[in-house]
């Protein structure tokens, strides 16, 4: 019934005075307040019949019940169109996968800028693919391996600095050894920033500090000329993963 109130108020065939505001007390004594229109009505001999149960007998001031039912009937009978569901992403109302892809693409323009930064050709393809997986949290850390039963829960501490559990964000952002590596490159290029909580935020910070990346061949950046901190840190991240893998195998 609550759903029907909201749908009816949004309909041009009814106003808030017709339903929710005028009959708010009727709504209060209804047995069932949540459901679809079909839960409160049915067709009997070709006619639409409403079945709305209330908890008690109505008082005199509640005798507007008949008027309320009349309002519902006017709404139901006032539309000559068949009830249907339409896809608002297309003018025809029919769902087409292409229209969904177009709507999703338009709504994620800022996300496109982020992925253009990841695939900016500032590092070898394998390194960029590695960073892409890290941004999506798709690199198997020790915590992930423990969750899958590959390693024991007692063996999930960081292999570089055995203090905290090794998650993807910890390995590339929070670990003190890794953070010192990032600071080394940041000082080289006179960049100052706070350690981000996520790998994706770390990558996005590169654009906020340096500006739009136009791409180019490996090691060439229009802002730096030559080896950029982004390509260098990408190679450093790949080296850290190799070190982490070797340390895990030694255990």
C-alpha positions in Angstrom: 0.0 0.0 0.0 2.9 2.3 0.7 4.3 1.6 -2.7 1.0 2.3 -4.2 0.8 5.7 -2.4 4.2 6.7 -3.8 3.3 5.5 -7.3 0.0 7.2 -7.3 1.3 10.5 -6.0 3.8 10.4 -8.9 1.0 9.7 -11.4 -0.6 12.6 -13.2 -4.0 10.9 -12.5 -3.8 11.6 -8.8 -2.6 14.3 -6.5 -1.3 14.1 -2.9 -4.6 15.5 -1.7 -6.4 12.5 -3.3 -4.4 9.9 -1.5 -1.6 10.3 1.0 -2.6 13.7 2.7 -6.3 13.4 2.7 -6.4 9.7 3.7 -3.4 9.5 6.0 -5.5 8.1 8.8 -6.9 5.4 6.6 -3.3 4.5 5.8 -2.6 4.4 9.5 -5.2 1.7 10.3 -4.5 -0.5 7.3 -3.4 -4.0 8.2 -0.8 -4.2 5.4 1.2 -1.0 4.6 3.8 -2.3 2.2 3.3 -4.1 -1.0 2.5 -3.8 -4.7 -0.8 -2.7 -6.2 -1.6 -6.4 -7.0 -1.4 -7.2 -3.3 -4.4 -5.0 -2.6 -6.6 -5.7 -5.6 -7.7 -8.2 -8.2 -10.0 -8.5 -11.2 -13.4 -10.0 -10.6 -15.7 -10.6 -13.6 -13.6 -8.1 -15.7 -13.8 -5.4 -13.0 -11.0 -4.1 -10.7 -11.9 -4.8 -7.1 -9.9 -3.4 -4.2 -9.3 -5.4 -1.0 -7.7 -3.2 1.6 -8.2 -4.6 5.2 -8.2 -2.4 8.2 -7.5 -3.3 11.9 -10.8 -2.1 13.4 -14.2 -0.6 12.6 -14.1 3.0 11.3 -15.3 5.8 13.4 -17.6 8.5 12.1 -14.6 10.8 11.2 -13.2 7.9 9.2 -16.2 7.5 6.9 -14.3 9.0 4.1 -13.3 5.4 3.3 -15.9 5.3 0.5 -14.5 8.4 -0.9 -11.0 7.0 -0.7 -12.0 3.8 -2.6 -13.7 6.0 -5.2 -10.4 7.9 -5.7 -8.6 4.6 -6.2 -11.2 3.4 -8.7 -10.9 6.7 -10.6 -7.1 6.3 -10.8 -7.4 2.7 -12.0 -10.1 3.3 -14.6 -8.8 6.6 -15.8 -6.0 5.2 -17.9 -6.8 3.4 -21.1 -3.3 2.1 -21.5 -2.2 -1.4 -20.5 0.1 -1.6 -17.5 3.7 -2.2 -18.6 7.3 -1.5 -17.7 9.4 0.7 -20.0 13.2 1.3 -20.3 13.7 5.0 -20.0 17.2 4.7 -21.5 15.7 4.5 -25.0 13.0 6.6 -26.7 11.2 3.5 -27.8 10.9 2.2 -24.2 12.4 -1.1 -25.3 15.5 -2.3 -23.5 18.5 -2.5 -25.8 22.0 -3.5 -24.4 23.6 -0.7 -26.4 21.5 2.0 -24.7 22.6 0.7 -21.3 26.3 0.8 -22.3 25.9 4.3 -23.6 24.2 5.5 -20.4 26.9 3.8 -18.3 29.7 5.3 -20.4 28.2 8.8 -20.1 27.8 8.5 -16.3 31.4 7.4 -15.8 33.4 10.1 -17.6 35.5 10.7 -14.5 36.2 7.0 -14.3 37.4 7.1 -17.9 40.0 9.7 -17.0 41.3 7.5 -14.2 41.7 4.5 -16.5 43.3 6.7 -19.2 45.9 7.6 -16.5 46.5 3.9 -15.8 47.0 3.1 -19.5 48.9 6.3 -20.3 51.9 4.4 -21.9 54.2 5.7 -19.2 55.4 2.2 -18.4 55.7 -1.2 -20.1 52.4 -2.9 -20.9 53.0 -5.6 -18.3 53.6 -3.0 -15.6 50.5 -1.1 -16.5 48.5 -4.3 -16.5 49.9 -5.0 -13.0 48.8 -1.5 -11.8 45.4 -2.1 -13.4 45.0 -5.3 -11.3 46.2 -3.5 -8.2 43.6 -0.7 -8.7 40.9 -3.3 -9.0 42.1 -5.2 -5.9 42.7 -8.2 -8.1 46.2 -9.1 -6.9 46.3 -12.2 -4.6 47.7 -10.9 -1.3 48.4 -13.2 1.6 45.0 -12.2 3.2 43.3 -13.3 -0.1 45.3 -16.5 -0.2 44.3 -17.3 3.4 40.7 -16.6 2.6 41.0 -19.2 -0.2 42.7 -21.7 2.0 46.1 -21.5 0.2 48.0 -20.3 3.2 47.4 -20.5 7.0 45.8 -17.6 8.8 48.9 -17.3 10.9 51.0 -16.5 7.8 49.2 -13.4 6.5 51.5 -10.8 8.0 53.3 -8.5 5.6 56.4 -10.2 4.2 58.3 -6.8 4.0 57.4 -5.7 7.5 55.9 -8.4 9.6 53.5 -6.4 11.6 50.2 -6.0 9.8 48.2 -8.3 7.6 49.2 -8.2 4.0 46.4 -6.7 2.0 46.7 -5.1 -1.4 46.3 -1.6 0.0 48.8 -2.3 2.8 51.4 -3.7 0.5 51.3 -0.8 -1.9 50.4 2.1 0.4 50.5 1.5 4.2 53.6 -0.6 4.7 56.4 1.5 6.2 59.0 0.1 3.8 56.8 0.8 0.7 55.9 4.2 2.0 59.6 5.1 2.2 60.0 4.1 -1.4 57.1 6.3 -2.4 58.5 9.2 -0.4 61.9 8.8 -2.1 60.4 9.3 -5.6 58.0 12.1 -4.3 61.0 14.1 -2.9 62.9 13.6 -6.2 60.1 15.3 -8.1 59.2 17.8 -5.3 55.7 16.2 -4.7 54.1 16.3 -1.3 51.0 14.3 -0.4 49.5 12.2 2.4 49.5 8.4 2.2 46.2 7.4 0.5 44.1 4.6 1.8 43.5 2.8 -1.5 45.7 2.0 -4.5 43.2 3.7 -6.8 43.4 6.9 -4.8 47.2 6.8 -5.0 47.0 6.6 -8.8 44.4 9.4 -9.0 46.7 11.6 -6.9 49.2 11.5 -9.7 46.8 13.3 -12.0 45.8 15.9 -9.3 49.5 16.8 -8.7 51.0 16.6 -12.2 47.9 17.3 -14.4 46.4 15.5 -17.4 48.7 12.8 -18.9 48.8 12.9 -22.7 50.5 9.6 -23.0 53.5 8.8 -25.2 56.2 6.3 -25.4 57.5 4.6 -22.3 59.5 6.8 -20.0 58.4 10.0 -21.7 56.1 12.5 -20.0 55.1 15.9 -21.4 55.5 17.3 -17.8 58.8 15.8 -16.9 60.7 14.9 -20.0 62.3 11.6 -19.7 61.7 9.1 -16.9 58.6 10.1 -14.9 57.8 9.2 -11.3 54.8 7.3 -12.5 56.8 4.9 -14.7 59.5 4.6 -12.0 57.0 3.8 -9.2 55.2 1.3 -11.5 58.5 -0.6 -11.9 59.1 -0.3 -8.2 55.7 -1.8 -7.5 56.4 -4.7 -9.8 59.7 -5.2 -8.0 57.9 -5.3 -4.6 55.5 -7.9 -5.8 58.4 -10.1 -7.0 60.1 -9.6 -3.6 56.9 -10.5 -1.8 56.5 -13.6 -3.9 60.0 -14.8 -3.1 59.6 -14.1 0.6 56.4 -16.1 0.6 58.0 -19.0 -1.1 60.8 -19.0 1.4 58.3 -19.5 4.2 
